C-alpha cells in the first residue's frame, strides 16, 4: 500500500472498507445458514440482524454472491 504526502492520505490501490464494496442503501440481508432474505435497512448493518427463521447472523447478499 502506498501513501501520499498528507496525513493518512492513501493513494494507489487502497480501496477502504469492504475493499471498495460500498453496497449502498438498497439490497438484501441474507442468512448463510437457511437462505432467508430480508430487505436491508439504511444505516443498519446486516451483521447486527438475526435471521427471523433460524436465529443465525445475517450478512449482505452481495458478500455471499462475491464469495462464489
Residue pairs with C-beta under 8 A, 6 or more apart in sequence:
1 10
1 12
1 13
1 14
2 10
2 11
2 12
2 13
2 14
3 9
3 10
3 11
4 10
4 11
10 16
21 62
21 63
21 66
23 40
23 60
23 62
25 40
25 42
26 40
27 40
27 60
27 61
27 62
28 37
28 38
28 39
28 40
28 60
28 61
29 37
29 38
29 39
29 40
29 46
29 49
29 58
29 59
29 60
29 61
30 36
30 37
30 46
30 58
30 59
30 60
30 61
30 64
31 37
31 51
31 53
31 54
31 56
31 57
31 58
32 56
32 58
32 59
32 64
33 51
33 54
33 56
34 51
34 53
34 54
34 56
36 51
36 52
36 53
36 54
37 61
38 49
38 52
38 58
40 46
40 60
40 61
46 58
46 59
46 60
47 57
47 58
47 59
49 57
49 58
50 56
50 57
50 58
51 57
51 58
